[in-house]
Amino acid sequence: MPIRSTFLAAAAALAIAGPASAQNRIPVGHLMDNSGATSDVGVPYGQGVADALNWVNRARGGVAGRQLDVSGFDYGYAAPRAVSQYQAWTGRQRVVAIQGWGTADTEALVRFVTRDRIPYVSGSYSAALTDAAGRSGRQGVEAAPFNFFYGPSYSDALRAMLQWAAEDWRARGQQGRPKYVHMGANHPYPNSPKEAGETLARELGFDVLPAIQFALTPGDYTAQCLTLRQQGANYAYLGNTAGSNISVLRACHTAGVQVQFLGNVWGMDENAMKAAGEAANGVVFPVRTGVVWGQEAPGMQTVREISRVSDQSGNAYRPVHYIAGVCAAMLMVEAMETAAANNGQVTGERIREGFYARQNWVPRGFEGVCNPSNFTPDDHRGTLRVALYRARVGGNTAQGSVAELMQAGTTRLEPVTVIELERRRDWLGW
């Protein structure tokens, strides 16, 4: 079954699950990009969220005996549509929590979810969302007490990659100052960590080159690759999702450009390795979960059960974004369970308090899969642990599925290092 059809089937199953009385259900919104500029990674992430919430209804009977009534909406990565849908959810269905997606729309909704006291678990990892109490004092950063996400922020992930890059430069015996460049669309998502990355790069001894722009959609980016070569860049951050990054990698590979690419968390995955082929070999990027598909951990049995919600055969290969979507959904579910404890009401405020109820929080049944999270009322940086992987492509990827290529070792994800960042106060919200 095609992935989009599978997604819709799972969403339909979720909508009809549970008792007939809608009043007894817990209304939840799920904002997805299945058709817009970031759908290449939005589809697997959203599928992970949908499958996990569906599984909670089937396997756990919902939350405190109440089924989750999940309303999914594909907004095509258009922020105005997201805002409009939010107004519909809060006006008619009175959702108590939302699984969201992109940076532009998530940041546009911060004031709304704060006013309405609705926890919003986004696929955006913008550092601006981590300043829960609004105490960083940074211009343009407002308090975001109801915004959460699973994994390190874009800024912290980039900081970790730059620390690795500085060590890599020295380990390879290179002379002089390495040159770093930020690449991506002129858009809130790729721009989110730009200043933080360039500032730390200077502190670490990099020469920071003028940023290079390329669109969020695939295209011919030969000119950008030639600029990379002319500038003499050594390390280049790819701030877009994999779809357009693939175009850059291919163009640079064809042009013979030698640079160490650093992908953002949405910038590389197993699907992108197949699509880009040998051009993806060597890209370093952060992975949010303790394992990837095909690796074993105590919690992988649960993840495989969840995967069967939309793949009854159990044969689908799930990329890194799917597993991260599962973890994000389960954080929300367990916060709801905390809210419901002792006959409590499942309200937005009580769900938010549920995010603060645990330290080194790993959802039960997901040990070794979902990395520990820690949230406080002042600081929503759930983790400062950044695991870096390297994409390895050792042959022709045109033949065979992603699952077959990974099983054969033609493509693989190679652990590089794990960096534990300092919880610096001046990095909060930035």
Phi, psi and omega in degrees: 000131178304151187297322181291322177295320177299316181300314182293323179296318179294319180296321179295318179298321180295321184294328184262358182291149170093182183294159185289334184285108180296335182293337181270356183269161177257112184283129181226138175265147177224104181269128187229153167245096177258355187218357184263199188293339180246021183292340179301325177252339179294325181295306180295323178297311180297325177296320177298317178298310183298315181297318182296316181293323176296316180298321178302318178295316184285310190271330184246002179071023181084212180246117180054040178080003179249131179289146173279128178257092189266127177252109180268145180214124175271109184262004174061024179062034177248108186306318179301325178293324178296316179297318180297317180292324176301316180297325177292316181297319183279338180276314185263312190265345179054052181300148180259348178199158182224136167265114186253196186219265198281167184289312183301315182286321180297314180293327178293335184263359184305310182295326180294310184291330176292314179299316185271355178058055181240112177303133186233108182261106191262163168269359171272133179248033179300130181298336179299338182278352186270347182276079189297323184263357180068035185256002182288334180076009181281138181297131178085354179257119180251162179302137180229065187290346182246011180258133179220158168207160181262122178112175179288154177292163175304318183294315182292323177297319178293320177302317179296318180294324178291323175297318176297317182298321179297319177292320179299319180299315180290320182296331180272004175070027181284149182258156177077191183265127177292153181251130184241142178220139176268132179233141177159177179287157174277080190210151183306326183292300178292335179283342187309312182263007189301306183295318180298317180294314182294324179295313180293323179303317178297318179299327182275359177097016176276150162274124182265121183269161176301138181299150179244125183264142167209150191290163177288348181255154178301151180185189177266108184246034177300320181299320179295322179293322178293325175296318176305314182292318180297323180284340182075032182297141175257324180228129183231126178271125177263108187270353182268176174284172189301325185307310179276332176299324178302319180297319178294314181299317179296315181297317181291324177296316179295323182278356179072028181281127180257107180206147175272111179276139175244112182271143172287174189299332177264003190270351180206145174197186184294323178296321180292325178297319177295315184292320183275339181065217184297342178294339180272351184299125175100350180296131178258134182205159181276144175239130189277339187256164182288336179219166173245170184302136181097342175267159184254145174199156181309321184279354183291334176298319178294317180297321178294325175297317179297319180300328181290349176301318181249359177219085184299333181290334183076015184260351184293140172270128182254119180288173186305327184289328178299311183295321177297322177297321176299314181297318179298317180295320184288331172299315180297317181299315182290329173295324176295319179297322176297318179299324185277349184301146178057041178062028178284159178278142179270083180250165180302316181295319180289326176295317178302316178299330178296333178289341181260359190280347186229150171250147183047054191280116171239121180306141183296136182090358183237027180299134180083350179256299178274120180291153183299143178238147177222120178237142174232163181300337180263335193222111180260025169282096187297329178206149173242016176267122183237112177268124180256136177237160176241131175287129178239125178233117186242025180175191182290124180259002183290330182258129177101153178281171176302317180299316181292320179294320179291320180294323180282346182084006176297320171238143178203160176253117186256118177300136180254302180192168173238127182245126176260109181281152174287140178278071182287132181298323183287350176267353180294128178077010187222000000 
